[in-house]
Amino acid sequence: YLSSRMIEGKLYLVSDCWLNYFDTYEKGGIPEFAPIYTVNGEKHYVSSGDIFVPDDEGDIWGYTNLSLINTREQCRPIGIKTFLGESSEIYQTAERLYLVGSSYGLTDENDDKSWGYKTRLISFDTQDGKLEPMASGMINGNVKDKYSLSYRNGVLSVVVNEESYDDDTYEFLRNNYLYNLDEELEVLGKSESFGDGEVVKSVTYKDGYAYVVTFMQTDPLFAIDLSDPKNPEIVSE
């Protein structure tokens, strides 16, 4: 179990499972790695048409299941979608659901020393009781929690902390950014780095602004104007 949301009797349930790379893939003709669910004690495999591989899959060690269950009708599943990759957070609006996961790898394909965390985002359309995957995308950095995200007027804002290791100074380098993404989870704009050397502690979105608190020895507070999605601007600190 990872997380869940309830909207008008419909339960959105997120769970994950590790893939067993080091054991037999198949026993008795049954693929053990296929995701399974049961209804009234009867076992079912998730349909291959409901299993997805994100465009930027990164390192895959397991899969995540997103289930839509009608709790007002004997808790029967309306739909189950599975995708390869990990997930750690869920952010939901009235019409959209976003799964957030992280992986560790190269943040710059042209620099074999640029190792760090990346955040994978997958969006689903949940209008009218649907559960349809819409898009997937990847950005550099790590998301602290669901409060780091906000969806407004077709734009998803995400605050991340980027951390890298300097082999020359033997120090961790930390930078924070705000990304704006469109409906296809493509980057519209990115803020300048703020709170360098510190990590994100909390984020609040209000009236077209993002307010971010970072921390190392003191508690800096930054205000970011989101009115221009292509140019999120740090207006005060």
Long-range contacts (C-beta under 8 A, 24 or more apart in sequence): 2-64, 2-87, 2-88, 2-90, 3-89, 3-90, 4-90, 5-90, 5-92, 5-97, 6-71, 7-92, 7-94, 7-126, 9-70, 9-71, 9-72, 10-68, 10-69, 10-70, 10-71, 10-78, 10-129, 11-67, 11-68, 11-69, 11-70, 11-71, 12-66, 12-67, 12-68, 12-90, 12-92, 12-97, 12-126, 12-131, 13-65, 13-66, 13-67, 13-68, 13-69, 14-64, 14-65, 14-66, 14-67, 14-87, 14-90, 14-99, 15-64, 15-65, 15-67, 16-62, 16-63, 16-64, 16-65, 16-86, 16-87, 17-62, 17-63, 17-65, 18-61, 18-62, 19-60, 19-61, 19-62, 19-63, 35-63, 35-65, 35-80, 35-82, 37-65, 37-67, 37-77, 37-80, 39-76, 39-77, 46-80, 46-82, 50-79, 50-80, 50-81, 50-82, 51-81, 51-82, 51-83, 51-84, 52-81, 52-82, 52-83, 52-84, 52-133, 53-83, 53-84, 54-83, 54-84, 54-85, 54-120, 54-122, 54-136, 54-138, 55-136, 55-137, 55-138, 56-120, 56-136, 56-137, 56-138, 57-84, 57-85, 58-85, 58-103, 58-105, 58-118, 58-120, 58-138, 59-103, 59-104, 59-105, 60-84, 60-85, 61-86, 62-86, 64-99, 64-101, 66-97, 66-99, 66-124, 66-131, 68-126, 68-129, 68-131, 78-129, 78-131, 79-130, 79-131, 81-124, 81-131, 81-133, 83-122, 83-133, 83-136, 85-120, 87-122, 89-143, 89-145, 89-146, 89-149, 90-146, 91-146, 91-149, 91-151, 92-126, 93-151, 95-125, 95-126, 95-127, 96-123, 96-124, 96-125, 96-126, 96-134, 96-151, 97-123, 97-124, 97-126, 98-122, 98-123, 98-124, 98-149, 98-151, 98-156, 99-124, 100-143, 100-146, 100-149, 102-142, 102-143, 107-140, 107-162, 107-164, 113-167, 114-164, 115-164, 115-165, 116-140, 116-141, 116-162, 116-163, 116-164, 117-141, 117-142, 117-162, 117-163, 119-143, 119-158, 119-160, 121-156, 121-158, 121-181, 121-185, 123-156, 123-183, 123-185, 134-183, 135-183, 135-184, 135-185, 136-185, 137-181, 137-184, 137-185, 137-186, 137-187, 139-179, 139-181, 139-187, 141-176, 141-177, 144-199, 144-200, 144-201, 144-202, 144-203, 147-202, 147-203, 147-204, 148-200, 148-203, 150-205, 150-210, 152-205, 152-208, 152-226, 154-182, 154-183, 155-180, 155-181, 155-182, 155-188, 155-226, 155-229, 156-180, 156-181, 156-182, 156-185, 157-181, 157-205, 157-210, 157-226, 157-232, 159-200, 159-203, 159-210, 159-212, 160-200, 161-199, 161-200, 163-199, 173-197, 174-198, 174-199, 176-200, 176-212, 176-214, 178-210, 178-212, 178-224, 178-226, 178-232, 180-226, 180-229, 180-230, 180-232, 182-229, 188-229, 188-230, 189-228, 189-229, 189-230, 189-231, 189-232, 190-232, 191-224, 191-232, 191-233, 191-234, 192-234, 194-222, 194-224, 194-234, 194-237, 195-220, 195-222, 209-235
